[in-house]
Amino acid sequence: VSAGAGARRRRLVGWGFEGERLEPTPELERWLEARCGRGAGRPAPDPATIELPPPRPLPEIPAATSRDPLDRLAHARGQGLPDLLRLRDGRLPTAPDAVVRPADTDQLARVLEVSAEAGIVVVPWGGGTSVTGGVNPPPGERPVISLALDHLSGLLELDAGSGLATFGAGTAGPALEAALAPHGLTLGHFPQSWELSTLGGWIATRSSGQESLGYGRIEDMVAGLELVAPGGRLDLPPLPASAAGPDLRHLVLGSEGRLGVVTRATVRVRPRPPATVVEALLVPGWEAGLEAVRRLARSELPLTLLRLSDPPETEVAVAAGLAHRFGAGAARWWLRRWGVGRDACLLLVGTAGEPEVARGVLRCARRLLGGLGALRLGTRPGARWLADRFRHPYLRDALLDGGIATDTLETAGPWSALDRIREAVTDALLGGAPGGRAAVLCHLSHPYRDGASLYFTFFVPSEADTDAAVAAWALMKRAATEALVTAGGTVSHHHGVGAWHAPWLPREVGDTGMELLGRAAEAMDPDGVLNPHVLLDPTDRLESA
Ligand SMILES: Cc1cc2nc3c(=O)[nH]c(=O)nc-3n(C[C@H](O)[C@H](O)[C@H](O)COP(=O)(O)OP(=O)(O)OC[C@H]3O[C@@H](n4cnc5c(N)ncnc54)[C@H](O)[C@@H]3O)c2cc1C
């Protein structure tokens, strides 16, 4: 089974592509071991040996339908930590009964019709990179099909004069950028999952790319789209702006398949910049870092990226070899003297454009940081970060092999709440960790004028028993999500709600908001065919994830 990136074959148990790996440096291993120790190593099994429940009978489906066990396995799980743990267990409690690949929109509409008649659950599948249980088949009696959008992909239309490009929803990041490159254009949407995730998935989850400060979030990029549902079709034309009532694109953005399947979208594209440059700096402490990011985010400088690591993440970045040219012993000693390992925080500042202009922008950025005591590390660590940014997820698999489980969670809040949120989530993760042993890292990214996103990574020793490991994860996840919502953060800045965050959505949108969304889902999908378990079903399913 391959996915969207040339001849590279998608790995079925873990991240990315077969044969590609990223190992922790010995220094990172030592750092992690000192803080969280090690649990039971879990080798990834041969995918062919993983047991799936037998496929249930299905009626004739009017599109290409695969019952092949490896295809079912490839569409059984997303990429959250419990997904990786269950796959490594060698036995999955749920799997789709078939993988269906419609050739076009009309076929897709007929598949939805048949599914509604037969009581089948349909789970749309873009790149399967969900970290919220969004693509996992719900447990229950109803048969489940995974609706793979592989054939609804590619560049369909380009209006270069208007900077508008229409793509099939199943187009993955590399294919999308490769189609724009000959025209000197880019979308500029680079989530860390870019190599595997798709345009339809980005829209369905309201995704945010790493350079959202310059290019915007996916909702800023989508000009028009088509949505197909059992209850009807929405065809929203690309318009630069409109006062024709509420903006229905925003009902579709973040609807996670509950309101229909996004089949194509017209996105706003722009000239591909000749260079993207990221400069690294060290700032003396989180407070100084916050002030630095706030100043830069509110400046009118054309920056594309701002990312502030807290002291533990800064230490990990150095241990993992980010500060490349500081690998030599004397330089490391000097970095430690400067505060790495105590208070120092790594700040990445990125911009894109003509190289001279980019250099000028970074010069102005440094000037704005005057008085904060920032130390300039130059653009080489930034170049290293850019080169490796889509490889970092491979580290999760290597760490699991060695008995360390890792997961991430994220939120956003106003500037005034960020310290409170960071503290509350860190305490909740440390408090919920098995035996109190965990390492918790945090960075601030995606800054806005009024606030920013906080992104947490935690490491724990992995339990030998899979149910116990998932239960330990569930405890931490629940405590951290409760903490971030209570402290004033959103339940998700960019991963979406899926099944795992759904219990907290009512806290954010209220009863009336839930009812409004529920009625929209009823109108578009009266029989509850599409993803009935995500977004609107507040059942807490963390232990059974
Ligand atoms: C290592 C890693 C890094 C990540 N980094 C980022 C990041 O930087 N920024 C970010 O925003 N997210 C990130 N994510 C989360 C994830 O990649 C995003 O949620 C992404 O938008 C999902 O896209 P996908 O194509 O893989 O969708 P899938 O995982 O296939 O689907 C996600 C949800 O949307 C539904 N869906 C998919 N396609 C459609 C469609 N065409 N119509 C209707 N519903 C659909 C699915 O049923 C599911 O509920 C990361 C995930 C991982 C594992």
The ligand as an SDF file (V2000), in Angstrom:
LIG
                    3D

 53 58  0  0  0  0  0  0  0  0999 V2000
    3.5070   13.5950   13.4720 C   0  0  0  0  0  0  0  0  0  0  0  0
    2.3000   14.4480   13.2820 C   0  0  0  0  0  0  0  0  0  0  0  0
    2.4440   15.8180   13.1380 C   0  0  0  0  0  0  0  0  0  0  0  0
    1.3200   16.6260   12.9610 C   0  0  0  0  0  0  0  0  0  0  0  0
    1.5110   17.9620   12.7930 N   0  0  0  0  0  0  0  0  0  0  0  0
    0.4450   18.7610   12.5490 C   0  0  0  0  0  0  0  0  0  0  0  0
    0.6250   20.1480   12.3100 C   0  0  0  0  0  0  0  0  0  0  0  0
    1.7410   20.6620   12.2980 O   0  0  0  0  0  0  0  0  0  0  0  0
   -0.4740   20.8910   12.0620 N   0  0  0  0  0  0  0  0  0  0  0  0
   -1.7190   20.3330   12.0300 C   0  0  0  0  0  0  0  0  0  0  0  0
   -2.6680   21.0460   11.7590 O   0  0  0  0  0  0  0  0  0  0  0  0
   -1.9170   19.0330   12.2830 N   0  0  0  0  0  0  0  0  0  0  0  0
   -0.8800   18.2300   12.5250 C   0  0  0  0  0  0  0  0  0  0  0  0
   -1.0630   16.8920   12.7550 N   0  0  0  0  0  0  0  0  0  0  0  0
   -2.4270   16.3340   12.7830 C   0  0  0  0  0  0  0  0  0  0  0  0
   -2.9300   15.8660   11.4100 C   0  0  0  0  0  0  0  0  0  0  0  0
   -1.8640   15.7010   10.5170 O   0  0  0  0  0  0  0  0  0  0  0  0
   -3.9290   16.8730   10.8620 C   0  0  0  0  0  0  0  0  0  0  0  0
   -5.1140   16.7640   11.6140 O   0  0  0  0  0  0  0  0  0  0  0  0
   -4.2420   16.7160    9.3770 C   0  0  0  0  0  0  0  0  0  0  0  0
   -4.9930   17.8290    8.9770 O   0  0  0  0  0  0  0  0  0  0  0  0
   -4.9860   15.4500    9.0400 C   0  0  0  0  0  0  0  0  0  0  0  0
   -4.9730   15.2980    7.6350 O   0  0  0  0  0  0  0  0  0  0  0  0
   -5.1830   13.8630    6.9870 P   0  0  0  0  0  0  0  0  0  0  0  0
   -5.2960   14.0600    5.5270 O   0  0  0  0  0  0  0  0  0  0  0  0
   -4.1640   12.9210    7.4520 O   0  0  0  0  0  0  0  0  0  0  0  0
   -6.6170   13.5010    7.5750 O   0  0  0  0  0  0  0  0  0  0  0  0
   -7.0880   12.1300    8.2290 P   0  0  0  0  0  0  0  0  0  0  0  0
   -6.2600   11.8010    9.3950 O   0  0  0  0  0  0  0  0  0  0  0  0
   -7.2460   11.1170    7.1830 O   0  0  0  0  0  0  0  0  0  0  0  0
   -8.5450   12.5700    8.7380 O   0  0  0  0  0  0  0  0  0  0  0  0
   -8.7360   13.4800    9.7970 C   0  0  0  0  0  0  0  0  0  0  0  0
  -10.2540   13.6070   10.0520 C   0  0  0  0  0  0  0  0  0  0  0  0
  -10.8740   14.2560    8.9530 O   0  0  0  0  0  0  0  0  0  0  0  0
  -11.7700   13.3750    8.2640 C   0  0  0  0  0  0  0  0  0  0  0  0
  -11.5110   13.5800    6.8410 N   0  0  0  0  0  0  0  0  0  0  0  0
  -10.3640   13.3480    6.1630 C   0  0  0  0  0  0  0  0  0  0  0  0
  -10.4950   13.7420    4.8770 N   0  0  0  0  0  0  0  0  0  0  0  0
  -11.7410   14.2350    4.7510 C   0  0  0  0  0  0  0  0  0  0  0  0
  -12.4710   14.7980    3.6650 C   0  0  0  0  0  0  0  0  0  0  0  0
  -11.9480   14.9200    2.4560 N   0  0  0  0  0  0  0  0  0  0  0  0
  -13.7350   15.2030    3.9020 N   0  0  0  0  0  0  0  0  0  0  0  0
  -14.3000   15.0840    5.1270 C   0  0  0  0  0  0  0  0  0  0  0  0
  -13.6600   14.5590    6.1870 N   0  0  0  0  0  0  0  0  0  0  0  0
  -12.3880   14.1490    5.9990 C   0  0  0  0  0  0  0  0  0  0  0  0
  -11.4390   11.9780    8.7640 C   0  0  0  0  0  0  0  0  0  0  0  0
  -12.5460   11.1130    8.7480 O   0  0  0  0  0  0  0  0  0  0  0  0
  -10.9480   12.2510   10.1750 C   0  0  0  0  0  0  0  0  0  0  0  0
  -12.0200   12.3670   11.0720 O   0  0  0  0  0  0  0  0  0  0  0  0
    0.0370   16.0510   12.9380 C   0  0  0  0  0  0  0  0  0  0  0  0
   -0.1060   14.6570   13.0710 C   0  0  0  0  0  0  0  0  0  0  0  0
    1.0140   13.8690   13.2410 C   0  0  0  0  0  0  0  0  0  0  0  0
    0.8500   12.3960   13.3690 C   0  0  0  0  0  0  0  0  0  0  0  0
  1  2  1  0
  2  3  1  0
  2 52  2  0
  3  4  2  0
  4  5  1  0
  4 50  1  0
  5  6  2  0
  6  7  1  0
  6 13  1  0
  7  8  2  0
  7  9  1  0
  9 10  1  0
 10 11  2  0
 10 12  1  0
 12 13  2  0
 13 14  1  0
 14 15  1  0
 14 50  1  0
 15 16  1  0
 16 17  1  0
 16 18  1  0
 18 19  1  0
 18 20  1  0
 20 21  1  0
 20 22  1  0
 22 23  1  0
 23 24  1  0
 24 25  2  0
 24 26  1  0
 24 27  1  0
 27 28  1  0
 28 29  2  0
 28 30  1  0
 28 31  1  0
 31 32  1  0
 32 33  1  0
 33 34  1  0
 33 48  1  0
 34 35  1  0
 35 36  1  0
 35 46  1  0
 36 37  1  0
 36 45  1  0
 37 38  2  0
 38 39  1  0
 39 40  1  0
 39 45  2  0
 40 41  1  0
 40 42  2  0
 42 43  1  0
 43 44  2  0
 44 45  1  0
 46 47  1  0
 46 48  1  0
 48 49  1  0
 50 51  2  0
 51 52  1  0
 52 53  1  0
M  END
$$$$
